Amino acid sequence: MRSESAVLSGGVQAEPGMRVYNQKLGMWVFLASEVMFFTSLIGAYIILRFGAGEWALPGIPLEEGGSPLAIQITAANTFL
């Protein structure tokens, strides 16, 4: 009695020098996606920052509205 193993024929053989492992390819794809993501965030910031007009009203100083609130929030965060 002889046992024979089934062999599939017609398969595509990969070239020995062109092999990229799944982990390495996955890491490169992840790094490329992170670069594209942060580039788009920084680009959107630059476009919105330099495209916006003057946001503070010319006659009102900025310190009047926010200074008491900032001190209270800072004091509350000290104890939390």
Backbone hydrogen bonds in HBPLUS format (Angstrom, degrees):
<---DONOR---> <-ACCEPTOR-->    atom                        ^
c    i                          cat <-CA-CA->   ^        H-A-AA   ^      H-
h    n   atom  resd res      DA  || num        DHA   H-A  angle D-A-AA Bond
n    s   type  num  typ     dist DA aas  dist angle  dist       angle   num
A0025-LEU N   A0021-TYR O   2.99 MM   4  6.23 167.1  2.01 159.9 163.6     1
A0026-GLY N   A0022-ASN O   2.83 MM   4  5.93 158.7  1.88 148.0 154.6     2
A0027-MET N   A0023-GLN O   2.96 MM   4  6.14 151.9  2.04 142.9 150.0     3
A0028-TRP N   A0024-LYS O   3.05 MM   4  6.31 156.7  2.10 147.8 153.7     4
A0029-VAL N   A0025-LEU O   2.96 MM   4  6.20 156.4  2.01 149.9 156.5     5
A0030-PHE N   A0026-GLY O   2.94 MM   4  6.10 157.1  1.99 144.6 151.2     6
A0031-LEU N   A0027-MET O   2.90 MM   4  6.11 163.0  1.93 149.6 153.9     7
A0032-ALA N   A0028-TRP O   2.95 MM   4  6.09 157.9  2.00 144.7 151.0     8
A0033-SER N   A0029-VAL O   2.95 MM   4  6.14 154.5  2.01 146.3 153.2     9
A0034-GLU N   A0030-PHE O   2.96 MM   4  6.21 152.8  2.03 149.8 157.3    10
A0035-VAL N   A0031-LEU O   2.98 MM   4  6.20 157.3  2.03 148.2 154.1    11
A0036-MET N   A0032-ALA O   3.02 MM   4  6.24 161.7  2.05 147.5 152.3    12
A0037-PHE N   A0033-SER O   2.93 MM   4  6.05 154.2  2.00 143.1 150.5    13
A0038-PHE N   A0034-GLU O   3.00 MM   4  6.16 176.0  2.00 155.8 155.9    14
A0039-THR N   A0035-VAL O   2.94 MM   4  5.93 149.5  2.04 143.9 153.1    15
A0040-SER N   A0036-MET O   3.02 MM   4  6.12 153.4  2.09 141.2 147.7    16
A0041-LEU N   A0037-PHE O   3.03 MM   4  6.36 150.7  2.12 144.5 153.1    17
A0042-ILE N   A0038-PHE O   2.97 MM   4  6.10 167.9  1.98 147.5 150.5    18
A0043-GLY N   A0039-THR O   2.87 MM   4  5.92 156.5  1.93 144.2 151.7    19
A0044-ALA N   A0040-SER O   2.89 MM   4  5.95 156.7  1.94 143.1 149.1    20
A0045-TYR N   A0041-LEU O   2.98 MM   4  6.20 155.8  2.04 146.0 152.8    21
A0046-ILE N   A0042-ILE O   2.96 MM   4  6.20 162.1  1.99 149.5 153.9    22
A0047-ILE N   A0043-GLY O   2.96 MM   4  6.16 164.7  1.98 150.5 154.7    23
A0048-LEU N   A0044-ALA O   2.92 MM   4  6.02 167.3  1.94 150.1 154.1    24
A0049-ARG N   A0045-TYR O   2.76 MM   4  5.76 154.9  1.82 149.4 157.3    25
A0050-PHE N   A0046-ILE O   3.06 MM   4  6.06 171.5  2.07 149.1 151.3    26
A0051-GLY N   A0047-ILE O   2.99 MM   4  5.77 129.7  2.26 134.6 147.4    27
A0052-ALA N   A0048-LEU O   3.20 MM   4  5.94 127.9  2.49 134.5 141.6    28
A0070-ALA N   A0066-GLY O   3.01 MM   4  6.03 155.0  2.08 152.7 159.9    29
A0071-ILE N   A0067-SER O   3.30 MM   4  6.45 154.4  2.37 146.6 151.6    30
A0072-GLN N   A0068-PRO O   3.20 MM   4  6.44 160.0  2.24 147.4 152.4    31
A0073-ILE N   A0069-LEU O   2.98 MM   4  6.16 165.5  2.00 155.1 158.9    32
A0074-THR N   A0070-ALA O   3.04 MM   4  6.07 154.8  2.10 139.7 147.0    33
A0075-ALA N   A0071-ILE O   2.96 MM   4  6.13 155.7  2.02 145.6 152.1    34
A0076-ALA N   A0072-GLN O   2.93 MM   4  6.14 154.8  2.00 146.8 153.7    35
A0077-ASN N   A0073-ILE O   2.96 MM   4  6.13 155.4  2.02 147.1 153.3    36
A0078-THR N   A0074-THR O   3.19 MM   4  6.35 132.8  2.42 137.5 148.7    37
